Amino acid sequence: MLADYAVRVEDSRGRRYPEAPHPYRDDFQRDRDRVVHARAFRRLEAKTQVFTRRYSDHFRNRLTHTIEVAQISRTIAAQLGLNSDLVEALALVHDLGHPPFGHAGEKALDAAMRAHGFSFDHNLHALRIVEDFELRYAAFRGLNLTFEVREGIIKHSHDYDAGDYPELAEYLLEERPPLEAQIIDLTDEIAYNTADLDDGCEAHLLTIEQIAESSEIFERSYREVREVYPSAPEKLQFNETLKRVFDCLVSDLIANTRARIAEAGAHSLDAVRRHPERLAAFSAEVERERRQLKNFLYENLYFSAALEGEKEDAERIVGELFAHWMEKPGDLPRTYREKATQEPLPRVICDYIAGMTDPFIYEQCEKYGGE
């Protein structure tokens, strides 16, 4: 049963290239499956989330993170009466445009592009992947996803100005995205905030005491767990605490979004789209605690001295390879050399690097100069 404000597949704006209906899967289910079978989706398994594999192979990568986001998103969608198939498709595709080496790789790639008058945006790159790069069908380029999935790819976490991005005009930039897209950015944060605490402690870069001193939501949950399980091993107390933090964030997002929808009188998809701001949100108090936790992770994990070498290495490799191919485009693979006759060389190099996995970009570094 879908809520009045949910996206209905029968009302989809359709695909860029019309296709006959499938006998037992609707269009959003087909989009989900197309994403799962995409080469770019498989490559997420070898792309960094926070820790590179040279650090350890126990931690989350882009693929496992994506699966966690999909799980959380489907749960929330069901509670809010949203279209779970659309939500799942958007969750699975939301990180498709990330380059290797996590945010360090994205930062370096954007810097290299800006030196040539361009920029790199992982959402817009994901759109390029599903529209152009994936070649699986004889009838069209790309995955030929529905409008709603393509719109969600670019609008789930960012509002683009139509004046700055005329090429995105078809995606209703003056309107809010559907709630199915709005929740993805928030479930993304729930997933990585809790997972990064877990991986950070597992890597011995964070301590339970350190987290409890800096995060109210964690400290409150940890105190409750120790009262209920006083004799449990510390690791299991920590796991139980993370579960409670996770549940607090998910439950608050469901309850507060439901309340905001009711307060706004958003009884239709059109009302959601035309509301002045996004309706999916945490309550003010939980949002404050979420920001506190996020700031803690930035200060103590993402920008920690222990990971600084990895980040510097990643940024150097991306920068050096970009410069190498700008100077010697003949070293690019044949398909990219051909693309460079039709598109600016920096964009072609950016596309090539962004699609690489961590192991492959290390191979390219050794081949074209090494460390």
Contacts in CASP RR format, 6 or more apart in sequence:
PFRMAT RR
TARGET T0000
AUTHOR 0000-0000-0000
METHOD contacts of the structure
MODEL  1
MLADYAVRVEDSRGRRYPEAPHPYRDDFQRDRDRVVHARAFRRLEAKTQV
FTRRYSDHFRNRLTHTIEVAQISRTIAAQLGLNSDLVEALALVHDLGHPP
FGHAGEKALDAAMRAHGFSFDHNLHALRIVEDFELRYAAFRGLNLTFEVR
EGIIKHSHDYDAGDYPELAEYLLEERPPLEAQIIDLTDEIAYNTADLDDG
CEAHLLTIEQIAESSEIFERSYREVREVYPSAPEKLQFNETLKRVFDCLV
SDLIANTRARIAEAGAHSLDAVRRHPERLAAFSAEVERERRQLKNFLYEN
LYFSAALEGEKEDAERIVGELFAHWMEKPGDLPRTYREKATQEPLPRVIC
DYIAGMTDPFIYEQCEKYGGE
1 81 0 8 1.000
2 8 0 8 1.000
2 81 0 8 1.000
2 82 0 8 1.000
2 83 0 8 1.000
3 80 0 8 1.000
3 81 0 8 1.000
3 82 0 8 1.000
4 267 0 8 1.000
4 268 0 8 1.000
5 179 0 8 1.000
5 261 0 8 1.000
5 266 0 8 1.000
5 267 0 8 1.000
5 268 0 8 1.000
5 269 0 8 1.000
5 271 0 8 1.000
5 272 0 8 1.000
6 81 0 8 1.000
6 82 0 8 1.000
6 83 0 8 1.000
6 178 0 8 1.000
6 179 0 8 1.000
6 180 0 8 1.000
6 269 0 8 1.000
7 82 0 8 1.000
7 83 0 8 1.000
7 86 0 8 1.000
7 148 0 8 1.000
7 178 0 8 1.000
7 180 0 8 1.000
7 269 0 8 1.000
8 83 0 8 1.000
9 26 0 8 1.000
9 27 0 8 1.000
9 28 0 8 1.000
9 83 0 8 1.000
9 85 0 8 1.000
9 86 0 8 1.000
11 269 0 8 1.000
12 27 0 8 1.000
12 28 0 8 1.000
12 146 0 8 1.000
12 147 0 8 1.000
12 148 0 8 1.000
13 146 0 8 1.000
13 147 0 8 1.000
13 148 0 8 1.000
14 27 0 8 1.000
14 146 0 8 1.000
14 147 0 8 1.000
15 27 0 8 1.000
15 144 0 8 1.000
15 145 0 8 1.000
15 146 0 8 1.000
15 147 0 8 1.000
16 131 0 8 1.000
16 140 0 8 1.000
16 144 0 8 1.000
17 139 0 8 1.000
17 140 0 8 1.000
17 144 0 8 1.000
19 139 0 8 1.000
19 144 0 8 1.000
21 27 0 8 1.000
22 30 0 8 1.000
25 33 0 8 1.000
26 85 0 8 1.000
27 146 0 8 1.000
28 83 0 8 1.000
28 85 0 8 1.000
28 86 0 8 1.000
28 89 0 8 1.000
28 146 0 8 1.000
28 148 0 8 1.000
28 149 0 8 1.000
29 85 0 8 1.000
31 86 0 8 1.000
31 89 0 8 1.000
31 143 0 8 1.000
31 145 0 8 1.000
31 146 0 8 1.000
31 149 0 8 1.000
32 85 0 8 1.000
32 88 0 8 1.000
32 89 0 8 1.000
32 92 0 8 1.000
34 136 0 8 1.000
34 143 0 8 1.000
34 144 0 8 1.000
34 145 0 8 1.000
35 41 0 8 1.000
35 89 0 8 1.000
35 92 0 8 1.000
35 93 0 8 1.000
35 96 0 8 1.000
35 130 0 8 1.000
35 143 0 8 1.000
35 145 0 8 1.000
36 92 0 8 1.000
37 136 0 8 1.000
38 96 0 8 1.000
38 129 0 8 1.000
38 130 0 8 1.000
38 134 0 8 1.000
38 136 0 8 1.000
38 143 0 8 1.000
39 134 0 8 1.000
40 96 0 8 1.000
40 97 0 8 1.000
40 129 0 8 1.000
40 133 0 8 1.000
40 134 0 8 1.000
40 355 0 8 1.000
41 63 0 8 1.000
41 92 0 8 1.000
41 93 0 8 1.000
41 96 0 8 1.000
42 63 0 8 1.000
43 355 0 8 1.000
43 357 0 8 1.000
44 61 0 8 1.000
44 62 0 8 1.000
44 63 0 8 1.000
44 66 0 8 1.000
44 95 0 8 1.000
44 96 0 8 1.000
44 98 0 8 1.000
45 61 0 8 1.000
45 62 0 8 1.000
45 63 0 8 1.000
45 64 0 8 1.000
45 357 0 8 1.000
46 53 0 8 1.000
46 61 0 8 1.000
46 357 0 8 1.000
46 358 0 8 1.000
46 359 0 8 1.000
46 360 0 8 1.000
47 61 0 8 1.000
47 62 0 8 1.000
47 63 0 8 1.000
47 98 0 8 1.000
47 99 0 8 1.000
47 100 0 8 1.000
47 101 0 8 1.000
47 102 0 8 1.000
47 357 0 8 1.000
47 358 0 8 1.000
48 61 0 8 1.000
48 62 0 8 1.000
48 100 0 8 1.000
48 101 0 8 1.000
48 102 0 8 1.000
48 314 0 8 1.000
48 358 0 8 1.000
49 59 0 8 1.000
49 60 0 8 1.000
49 61 0 8 1.000
49 62 0 8 1.000
49 64 0 8 1.000
49 65 0 8 1.000
49 102 0 8 1.000
49 192 0 8 1.000
49 195 0 8 1.000
50 59 0 8 1.000
50 60 0 8 1.000
50 102 0 8 1.000
50 192 0 8 1.000
50 196 0 8 1.000
50 199 0 8 1.000
50 200 0 8 1.000
50 301 0 8 1.000
50 302 0 8 1.000
50 307 0 8 1.000
51 59 0 8 1.000
51 60 0 8 1.000
51 199 0 8 1.000
51 203 0 8 1.000
51 307 0 8 1.000
51 310 0 8 1.000
52 101 0 8 1.000
52 310 0 8 1.000
52 314 0 8 1.000
52 358 0 8 1.000
53 61 0 8 1.000
53 358 0 8 1.000
53 359 0 8 1.000
54 310 0 8 1.000
55 203 0 8 1.000
55 310 0 8 1.000
56 203 0 8 1.000
58 199 0 8 1.000
58 202 0 8 1.000
59 199 0 8 1.000
59 202 0 8 1.000
59 203 0 8 1.000
60 68 0 8 1.000
60 195 0 8 1.000
60 199 0 8 1.000
62 95 0 8 1.000
62 98 0 8 1.000
62 102 0 8 1.000
65 95 0 8 1.000
65 191 0 8 1.000
65 192 0 8 1.000
65 195 0 8 1.000
66 91 0 8 1.000
66 92 0 8 1.000
66 94 0 8 1.000
66 95 0 8 1.000
68 191 0 8 1.000
68 195 0 8 1.000
69 91 0 8 1.000
69 94 0 8 1.000
69 95 0 8 1.000
69 184 0 8 1.000
69 187 0 8 1.000
69 188 0 8 1.000
69 191 0 8 1.000
70 88 0 8 1.000
70 91 0 8 1.000
70 92 0 8 1.000
72 91 0 8 1.000
72 187 0 8 1.000
72 190 0 8 1.000
72 191 0 8 1.000
72 250 0 8 1.000
73 87 0 8 1.000
73 88 0 8 1.000
73 90 0 8 1.000
73 91 0 8 1.000
73 183 0 8 1.000
73 184 0 8 1.000
73 187 0 8 1.000
74 84 0 8 1.000
74 87 0 8 1.000
74 88 0 8 1.000
74 91 0 8 1.000
75 250 0 8 1.000
76 82 0 8 1.000
76 87 0 8 1.000
76 183 0 8 1.000
76 187 0 8 1.000
76 250 0 8 1.000
76 253 0 8 1.000
76 254 0 8 1.000
77 83 0 8 1.000
77 84 0 8 1.000
77 87 0 8 1.000
77 88 0 8 1.000
77 180 0 8 1.000
77 183 0 8 1.000
78 84 0 8 1.000
79 254 0 8 1.000
79 258 0 8 1.000
80 179 0 8 1.000
80 183 0 8 1.000
80 254 0 8 1.000
80 257 0 8 1.000
80 258 0 8 1.000
80 261 0 8 1.000
82 179 0 8 1.000
82 180 0 8 1.000
82 183 0 8 1.000
83 180 0 8 1.000
86 148 0 8 1.000
86 149 0 8 1.000
86 178 0 8 1.000
86 180 0 8 1.000
87 180 0 8 1.000
87 183 0 8 1.000
87 184 0 8 1.000
89 145 0 8 1.000
89 149 0 8 1.000
90 149 0 8 1.000
90 152 0 8 1.000
90 153 0 8 1.000
90 156 0 8 1.000
90 180 0 8 1.000
90 181 0 8 1.000
90 184 0 8 1.000
91 184 0 8 1.000
91 187 0 8 1.000
93 126 0 8 1.000
93 130 0 8 1.000
93 149 0 8 1.000
93 153 0 8 1.000
94 126 0 8 1.000
94 153 0 8 1.000
94 156 0 8 1.000
94 157 0 8 1.000
94 184 0 8 1.000
94 188 0 8 1.000
95 122 0 8 1.000
95 126 0 8 1.000
96 126 0 8 1.000
96 129 0 8 1.000
96 130 0 8 1.000
96 153 0 8 1.000
97 122 0 8 1.000
97 123 0 8 1.000
97 125 0 8 1.000
97 126 0 8 1.000
97 129 0 8 1.000
97 354 0 8 1.000
97 355 0 8 1.000
98 106 0 8 1.000
98 122 0 8 1.000
98 354 0 8 1.000
99 105 0 8 1.000
99 106 0 8 1.000
99 109 0 8 1.000
99 120 0 8 1.000
99 122 0 8 1.000
99 318 0 8 1.000
99 353 0 8 1.000
99 354 0 8 1.000
99 355 0 8 1.000
99 356 0 8 1.000
100 314 0 8 1.000
100 318 0 8 1.000
100 353 0 8 1.000
100 355 0 8 1.000
100 356 0 8 1.000
100 357 0 8 1.000
100 358 0 8 1.000
100 360 0 8 1.000
100 361 0 8 1.000
101 108 0 8 1.000
101 311 0 8 1.000
101 314 0 8 1.000
101 315 0 8 1.000
101 317 0 8 1.000
101 318 0 8 1.000
101 358 0 8 1.000
101 361 0 8 1.000
102 314 0 8 1.000
103 302 0 8 1.000
104 310 0 8 1.000
104 311 0 8 1.000
104 314 0 8 1.000
104 315 0 8 1.000
105 314 0 8 1.000
105 315 0 8 1.000
105 318 0 8 1.000
106 120 0 8 1.000
106 122 0 8 1.000
107 315 0 8 1.000
108 314 0 8 1.000
108 315 0 8 1.000
108 316 0 8 1.000
108 318 0 8 1.000
108 319 0 8 1.000
108 322 0 8 1.000
109 120 0 8 1.000
109 318 0 8 1.000
109 322 0 8 1.000
109 350 0 8 1.000
109 353 0 8 1.000
109 354 0 8 1.000
110 119 0 8 1.000
110 120 0 8 1.000
110 121 0 8 1.000
111 315 0 8 1.000
111 319 0 8 1.000
112 318 0 8 1.000
112 319 0 8 1.000
112 322 0 8 1.000
112 323 0 8 1.000
112 346 0 8 1.000
112 350 0 8 1.000
113 119 0 8 1.000
113 120 0 8 1.000
113 346 0 8 1.000
113 347 0 8 1.000
113 350 0 8 1.000
116 326 0 8 1.000
116 344 0 8 1.000
116 346 0 8 1.000
117 346 0 8 1.000
118 344 0 8 1.000
118 346 0 8 1.000
118 347 0 8 1.000
118 350 0 8 1.000
120 350 0 8 1.000
120 354 0 8 1.000
122 354 0 8 1.000
123 153 0 8 1.000
123 154 0 8 1.000
123 156 0 8 1.000
123 157 0 8 1.000
123 158 0 8 1.000
124 154 0 8 1.000
125 350 0 8 1.000
125 351 0 8 1.000
125 354 0 8 1.000
126 153 0 8 1.000
126 154 0 8 1.000
127 150 0 8 1.000
127 153 0 8 1.000
127 154 0 8 1.000
128 351 0 8 1.000
130 142 0 8 1.000
130 143 0 8 1.000
130 145 0 8 1.000
130 149 0 8 1.000
130 150 0 8 1.000
130 153 0 8 1.000
131 141 0 8 1.000
131 142 0 8 1.000
131 143 0 8 1.000
131 150 0 8 1.000
132 141 0 8 1.000
132 142 0 8 1.000
133 142 0 8 1.000
133 351 0 8 1.000
134 141 0 8 1.000
134 142 0 8 1.000
134 143 0 8 1.000
135 141 0 8 1.000
135 142 0 8 1.000
136 142 0 8 1.000
136 143 0 8 1.000
137 143 0 8 1.000
137 144 0 8 1.000
147 170 0 8 1.000
148 178 0 8 1.000
148 180 0 8 1.000
150 171 0 8 1.000
151 171 0 8 1.000
151 172 0 8 1.000
151 177 0 8 1.000
151 181 0 8 1.000
152 177 0 8 1.000
152 178 0 8 1.000
152 180 0 8 1.000
152 181 0 8 1.000
152 184 0 8 1.000
154 160 0 8 1.000
154 168 0 8 1.000
154 171 0 8 1.000
155 171 0 8 1.000
155 173 0 8 1.000
155 177 0 8 1.000
155 181 0 8 1.000
156 177 0 8 1.000
156 181 0 8 1.000
156 182 0 8 1.000
156 184 0 8 1.000
156 185 0 8 1.000
157 184 0 8 1.000
157 185 0 8 1.000
157 188 0 8 1.000
159 173 0 8 1.000
160 168 0 8 1.000
160 171 0 8 1.000
160 173 0 8 1.000
161 173 0 8 1.000
162 168 0 8 1.000
162 169 0 8 1.000
162 173 0 8 1.000
162 174 0 8 1.000
165 173 0 8 1.000
172 273 0 8 1.000
175 273 0 8 1.000
175 274 0 8 1.000
176 182 0 8 1.000
176 272 0 8 1.000
176 273 0 8 1.000
176 274 0 8 1.000
176 275 0 8 1.000
176 277 0 8 1.000
176 278 0 8 1.000
176 279 0 8 1.000
177 273 0 8 1.000
177 278 0 8 1.000
178 269 0 8 1.000
178 272 0 8 1.000
178 273 0 8 1.000
179 257 0 8 1.000
179 261 0 8 1.000
179 272 0 8 1.000
179 279 0 8 1.000
179 280 0 8 1.000
182 278 0 8 1.000
182 279 0 8 1.000
182 280 0 8 1.000
183 253 0 8 1.000
183 257 0 8 1.000
183 280 0 8 1.000
186 253 0 8 1.000
186 280 0 8 1.000
186 281 0 8 1.000
186 282 0 8 1.000
187 253 0 8 1.000
189 290 0 8 1.000
189 294 0 8 1.000
190 246 0 8 1.000
190 249 0 8 1.000
190 250 0 8 1.000
190 253 0 8 1.000
193 249 0 8 1.000
193 290 0 8 1.000
193 293 0 8 1.000
193 294 0 8 1.000
193 297 0 8 1.000
194 242 0 8 1.000
194 245 0 8 1.000
194 246 0 8 1.000
194 249 0 8 1.000
196 297 0 8 1.000
196 301 0 8 1.000
196 302 0 8 1.000
197 206 0 8 1.000
197 211 0 8 1.000
197 218 0 8 1.000
197 242 0 8 1.000
197 245 0 8 1.000
197 293 0 8 1.000
197 297 0 8 1.000
198 242 0 8 1.000
200 206 0 8 1.000
200 301 0 8 1.000
201 207 0 8 1.000
201 208 0 8 1.000
201 211 0 8 1.000
201 238 0 8 1.000
203 306 0 8 1.000
205 300 0 8 1.000
205 301 0 8 1.000
205 304 0 8 1.000
205 306 0 8 1.000
205 307 0 8 1.000
206 300 0 8 1.000
206 301 0 8 1.000
208 222 0 8 1.000
208 234 0 8 1.000
208 237 0 8 1.000
208 238 0 8 1.000
208 241 0 8 1.000
210 300 0 8 1.000
211 218 0 8 1.000
211 219 0 8 1.000
211 296 0 8 1.000
212 218 0 8 1.000
212 219 0 8 1.000
212 222 0 8 1.000
213 219 0 8 1.000
214 292 0 8 1.000
214 296 0 8 1.000
214 300 0 8 1.000
215 289 0 8 1.000
215 292 0 8 1.000
215 293 0 8 1.000
215 296 0 8 1.000
216 289 0 8 1.000
216 292 0 8 1.000
217 245 0 8 1.000
217 248 0 8 1.000
217 249 0 8 1.000
217 286 0 8 1.000
217 289 0 8 1.000
217 290 0 8 1.000
217 292 0 8 1.000
217 293 0 8 1.000
218 241 0 8 1.000
218 245 0 8 1.000
218 293 0 8 1.000
221 241 0 8 1.000
221 244 0 8 1.000
221 245 0 8 1.000
221 248 0 8 1.000
222 237 0 8 1.000
222 238 0 8 1.000
222 241 0 8 1.000
224 244 0 8 1.000
225 232 0 8 1.000
225 237 0 8 1.000
225 240 0 8 1.000
225 241 0 8 1.000
225 244 0 8 1.000
226 237 0 8 1.000
228 240 0 8 1.000
229 236 0 8 1.000
229 237 0 8 1.000
229 240 0 8 1.000
232 240 0 8 1.000
245 293 0 8 1.000
248 286 0 8 1.000
249 282 0 8 1.000
249 286 0 8 1.000
249 290 0 8 1.000
252 282 0 8 1.000
252 283 0 8 1.000
252 286 0 8 1.000
253 280 0 8 1.000
253 281 0 8 1.000
253 282 0 8 1.000
253 286 0 8 1.000
255 283 0 8 1.000
256 281 0 8 1.000
256 282 0 8 1.000
256 283 0 8 1.000
256 286 0 8 1.000
257 279 0 8 1.000
257 280 0 8 1.000
257 281 0 8 1.000
260 279 0 8 1.000
260 280 0 8 1.000
260 281 0 8 1.000
261 272 0 8 1.000
261 279 0 8 1.000
264 271 0 8 1.000
264 275 0 8 1.000
264 279 0 8 1.000
265 271 0 8 1.000
266 272 0 8 1.000
266 275 0 8 1.000
266 279 0 8 1.000
272 279 0 8 1.000
281 287 0 8 1.000
282 290 0 8 1.000
301 307 0 8 1.000
313 371 0 8 1.000
317 361 0 8 1.000
317 362 0 8 1.000
317 365 0 8 1.000
317 371 0 8 1.000
318 353 0 8 1.000
318 361 0 8 1.000
320 365 0 8 1.000
320 369 0 8 1.000
321 353 0 8 1.000
321 361 0 8 1.000
321 364 0 8 1.000
321 365 0 8 1.000
321 368 0 8 1.000
322 346 0 8 1.000
322 349 0 8 1.000
322 350 0 8 1.000
322 353 0 8 1.000
324 331 0 8 1.000
324 368 0 8 1.000
324 369 0 8 1.000
325 331 0 8 1.000
325 332 0 8 1.000
325 345 0 8 1.000
325 349 0 8 1.000
325 352 0 8 1.000
326 345 0 8 1.000
326 346 0 8 1.000
326 349 0 8 1.000
329 337 0 8 1.000
329 340 0 8 1.000
329 345 0 8 1.000
329 349 0 8 1.000
330 337 0 8 1.000
331 368 0 8 1.000
332 340 0 8 1.000
332 348 0 8 1.000
332 349 0 8 1.000
332 352 0 8 1.000
333 352 0 8 1.000
336 348 0 8 1.000
336 349 0 8 1.000
336 351 0 8 1.000
336 352 0 8 1.000
339 348 0 8 1.000
339 351 0 8 1.000
340 348 0 8 1.000
353 361 0 8 1.000
356 364 0 8 1.000
365 371 0 8 1.000
END
